[in-house]
């Protein structure tokens, strides 16, 4: 029933109502003679007291108009009814009605909104009948021919009063529309910001998965090799330990960069490009994988940065799966990577022999966070990705990505 207002708004409404009351008091007292006011029902002095009391009541409605538009409207109707019951003429305090109608349309609930509209029409009818009905009755008694003129006067008074009252209500309705539009725009901006933040978190989580999963796969492969070679070939063990160290340092740098993005959303940092593929190949070969690269046709023209990132991350995840789930003994631990850079699209195919324990893993079933991440990478640039066994003992990842990536 009561709307929350700031302290400044409450002070403004109370002070404004007090100043209005002083104005209405002065406007009611100065024109009167002998401290009296005209009334056809009560004594002039009683009418003056009632007028002053009604001024206080209308000023109270004015003070409450934004705090509780419905209550202010009810108070105004009670005061107007008391004014007509005592036969008082229009008072300066009646101007508060326009402000009350404005706030019912601007800030009231849906019920109060339409109650204000009905009050504007009902108030106009009450004004016309209250002011001109006695003249209409007298015209009917004295000269029936003047009844038409009196009715016309009543209708015109109703129209003029309705236009004035509805003008205040309509202005409030326009303000209400502007407030709703501003609130909707603010809600839309919040939703867009939340969606952008969620997309950024998803991107960073995907990058974190790619970096950590690939680096750990290389580290595990090197650690296993170093463990087996430690006794027979100390030099190979030392080389494996060096690869583990460099891979872990690179992964740590990438993770720090991603964590920086989490703390500072505007700090995107450098992203992998096609130029970084050679370093990725070197890490995989250092893990003991026979990696074969075939590029036909070669890339022509400039490749969008988003496409370069997608190619890098898809290939990184595919090679990580080959390290984790592929057969390290079959076909000499061979992994084939084929690129086809066409004018309108690029195709990336990664194939490796399935491991004996592949069933239930990412590369064995086509399920898991790694494959989901690769598909999301492809979809982000408008492409597609398929990953499944080919029936000949190989697991094949095939990505088709458009060269023209939507901005």
PEGIDA-V825020 format. One record per backbone hydrogen bond with DSSP energy under -0.5 kcal/mol. CO is the residue of the C=O (numbers start at 1). NH is the residue of the N-H. E is the energy in kcal/mol with one decimal. If there is no record, write none. Layout:
<<CO | NH | E> <CO | NH | E>>
//
This chain:
<<6 | 10 | -2.3> <7 | 11 | -2.6> <8 | 12 | -2.4> <9 | 13 | -2.4> <10 | 14 | -2.4> <11 | 15 | -2.7> <12 | 16 | -2.5> <13 | 17 | -2.2> <14 | 18 | -2.3> <15 | 19 | -2.4> <16 | 20 | -2.1> <17 | 21 | -2.3> <18 | 22 | -2.1> <19 | 23 | -2.2> <20 | 24 | -2.8> <21 | 25 | -2.8> <22 | 26 | -2.4> <23 | 27 | -2.7> <24 | 28 | -1.8> <25 | 29 | -2.3> <26 | 30 | -2.4> <27 | 31 | -0.6> <29 | 32 | -0.6> <38 | 89 | -0.7> <43 | 47 | -3.1> <44 | 37 | -0.9> <44 | 48 | -1.9> <45 | 49 | -2.0> <46 | 50 | -2.7> <47 | 51 | -2.5> <48 | 52 | -2.1> <49 | 53 | -2.4> <50 | 54 | -2.8> <51 | 55 | -1.9> <52 | 56 | -1.7> <53 | 57 | -2.1> <54 | 58 | -3.0> <55 | 59 | -2.1> <56 | 60 | -2.0> <57 | 61 | -2.2> <58 | 62 | -2.0> <59 | 63 | -2.0> <60 | 64 | -1.7> <61 | 65 | -0.5> <62 | 65 | -0.7> <64 | 68 | -3.1> <67 | 3 | -3.7> <68 | 72 | -2.4> <69 | 73 | -2.1> <70 | 74 | -2.1> <71 | 75 | -2.5> <72 | 76 | -2.1> <73 | 77 | -2.1> <74 | 78 | -2.2> <75 | 79 | -2.5> <76 | 80 | -2.6> <77 | 81 | -2.5> <78 | 82 | -2.3> <79 | 83 | -2.2> <80 | 84 | -2.2> <81 | 85 | -2.3> <82 | 86 | -1.6> <83 | 88 | -2.2> <84 | 87 | -0.9> <86 | 41 | -0.6> <86 | 42 | -0.7> <87 | 40 | -0.8> <91 | 94 | -1.6> <92 | 95 | -1.7> <93 | 96 | -1.9> <94 | 97 | -1.8> <95 | 98 | -1.0> <95 | 99 | -0.9> <96 | 100 | -2.1> <97 | 101 | -2.6> <98 | 102 | -2.0> <99 | 103 | -2.0> <100 | 104 | -2.1> <101 | 105 | -1.5> <102 | 106 | -2.1> <103 | 107 | -2.8> <103 | 108 | -0.9> <104 | 108 | -0.6> <109 | 113 | -3.0> <110 | 114 | -1.9> <111 | 115 | -1.9> <112 | 116 | -2.3> <113 | 117 | -1.4> <114 | 118 | -2.5> <115 | 119 | -2.2> <116 | 120 | -1.9> <117 | 121 | -1.7> <118 | 122 | -3.2> <119 | 123 | -3.0> <120 | 124 | -1.7> <121 | 125 | -2.1> <122 | 126 | -2.4> <123 | 127 | -2.5> <124 | 128 | -2.3> <125 | 129 | -2.4> <126 | 130 | -2.6> <127 | 131 | -2.5> <128 | 132 | -2.1> <129 | 133 | -2.1> <132 | 136 | -2.0> <133 | 137 | -2.2> <134 | 138 | -2.1> <135 | 139 | -2.4> <136 | 140 | -1.7> <137 | 141 | -1.5> <138 | 142 | -2.4> <139 | 143 | -1.9> <143 | 146 | -1.7> <144 | 147 | -1.3> <146 | 150 | -2.0> <147 | 151 | -2.7> <148 | 152 | -2.3> <149 | 153 | -2.1> <150 | 154 | -2.2> <151 | 155 | -2.6> <152 | 156 | -2.6> <153 | 157 | -2.4> <154 | 158 | -2.4> <155 | 159 | -2.5> <156 | 160 | -2.7> <157 | 161 | -2.6> <158 | 162 | -2.9> <159 | 163 | -2.5> <160 | 164 | -2.0> <161 | 165 | -2.7> <162 | 166 | -3.1> <163 | 167 | -1.6> <164 | 168 | -1.4> <165 | 169 | -1.9> <166 | 170 | -3.0> <167 | 171 | -2.2> <168 | 172 | -1.8> <169 | 173 | -2.0> <170 | 174 | -2.3> <171 | 175 | -2.2> <172 | 176 | -2.3> <173 | 177 | -2.1> <174 | 178 | -2.2> <175 | 179 | -2.4> <176 | 180 | -2.6> <177 | 181 | -2.5> <178 | 182 | -2.2> <179 | 183 | -2.5> <180 | 184 | -2.7> <181 | 185 | -2.4> <182 | 186 | -2.3> <183 | 187 | -2.7> <184 | 188 | -2.5> <185 | 189 | -2.4> <186 | 190 | -2.3> <187 | 191 | -2.5> <188 | 192 | -2.7> <189 | 193 | -2.5> <190 | 194 | -2.6> <191 | 195 | -2.5> <192 | 196 | -2.5> <193 | 197 | -2.4> <194 | 198 | -2.6> <195 | 199 | -2.6> <196 | 200 | -2.3> <197 | 201 | -2.6> <198 | 202 | -2.5> <199 | 203 | -2.4> <200 | 204 | -2.6> <201 | 205 | -2.7> <202 | 206 | -2.4> <203 | 207 | -2.6> <204 | 208 | -2.8> <205 | 209 | -2.4> <206 | 210 | -2.5> <207 | 211 | -2.8> <208 | 212 | -2.7> <209 | 213 | -2.7> <210 | 214 | -1.9> <211 | 215 | -2.3> <212 | 216 | -2.7> <213 | 217 | -2.0> <214 | 218 | -2.3> <215 | 219 | -2.6> <216 | 220 | -2.9> <217 | 221 | -2.3> <218 | 222 | -2.6> <219 | 223 | -2.7> <220 | 224 | -2.7> <221 | 225 | -2.1> <222 | 226 | -2.9> <223 | 227 | -2.2> <224 | 228 | -1.9> <225 | 229 | -2.2> <226 | 230 | -1.1> <229 | 233 | -2.6> <233 | 237 | -1.8> <234 | 238 | -2.5> <235 | 239 | -2.4> <236 | 240 | -2.4> <237 | 241 | -2.3> <238 | 242 | -2.1> <239 | 243 | -2.2> <240 | 244 | -2.5> <241 | 245 | -2.4> <242 | 246 | -2.5> <243 | 247 | -2.7> <244 | 248 | -2.6> <245 | 249 | -2.3> <246 | 250 | -2.3> <247 | 251 | -2.5> <248 | 252 | -2.5> <249 | 253 | -2.2> <250 | 254 | -2.2> <251 | 255 | -2.7> <252 | 256 | -2.4> <253 | 257 | -2.1> <254 | 258 | -2.3> <255 | 259 | -2.5> <256 | 260 | -2.0> <257 | 261 | -1.6> <258 | 262 | -1.6> <259 | 263 | -1.7> <260 | 264 | -2.8> <264 | 267 | -1.6> <266 | 268 | -1.4> <273 | 276 | -1.4> <274 | 277 | -1.6> <276 | 280 | -1.5> <277 | 281 | -3.0> <278 | 282 | -2.3> <279 | 283 | -1.9> <280 | 284 | -1.9> <281 | 285 | -2.8> <282 | 286 | -2.3> <283 | 287 | -0.8> <284 | 287 | -0.7> <284 | 289 | -1.3> <285 | 288 | -2.0> <289 | 291 | -1.4> <290 | 292 | -0.5> <290 | 335 | -2.5> <292 | 337 | -2.9> <294 | 296 | -0.5> <294 | 339 | -3.3> <297 | 341 | -2.0> <304 | 308 | -2.2> <305 | 309 | -2.4> <306 | 310 | -2.1> <307 | 311 | -2.7> <308 | 312 | -2.4> <309 | 313 | -2.7> <310 | 314 | -2.6> <311 | 315 | -2.4> <312 | 316 | -2.7> <313 | 317 | -2.5> <314 | 318 | -2.5> <315 | 319 | -2.5> <316 | 320 | -2.0> <317 | 321 | -2.5> <318 | 322 | -1.9> <319 | 323 | -2.1> <320 | 324 | -2.4> <321 | 325 | -3.2> <321 | 326 | -0.6> <322 | 326 | -1.3> <325 | 355 | -1.2> <326 | 328 | -0.8> <329 | 332 | -1.5> <330 | 333 | -1.6> <330 | 334 | -0.7> <333 | 290 | -1.8> <334 | 353 | -0.7> <335 | 292 | -2.8> <336 | 351 | -2.4> <337 | 294 | -2.6> <338 | 349 | -2.3> <339 | 296 | -2.9> <340 | 342 | -1.2> <340 | 347 | -2.1> <344 | 403 | -2.0> <345 | 342 | -1.8> <346 | 401 | -2.7> <347 | 340 | -1.9> <348 | 399 | -3.0> <349 | 338 | -2.7> <350 | 397 | -3.0> <351 | 336 | -2.4> <352 | 395 | -3.3> <353 | 327 | -2.0> <355 | 358 | -1.4> <358 | 361 | -2.4> <361 | 365 | -1.9> <361 | 367 | -0.6> <362 | 366 | -1.9> <368 | 372 | -2.0> <369 | 373 | -2.6> <370 | 374 | -2.0> <371 | 375 | -2.5> <372 | 376 | -2.4> <373 | 377 | -2.3> <374 | 378 | -2.3> <375 | 379 | -2.7> <376 | 380 | -2.1> <377 | 381 | -0.9> <378 | 381 | -0.7> <378 | 383 | -3.3> <379 | 382 | -1.5> <384 | 400 | -2.5> <386 | 398 | -3.3> <388 | 396 | -2.1> <393 | 354 | -2.3> <394 | 390 | -2.6> <394 | 396 | -0.5> <395 | 352 | -1.8> <396 | 388 | -1.9> <396 | 398 | -0.5> <397 | 350 | -2.6> <398 | 386 | -2.8> <399 | 348 | -2.5> <400 | 384 | -2.3> <401 | 346 | -2.8> <403 | 405 | -1.0>>
//
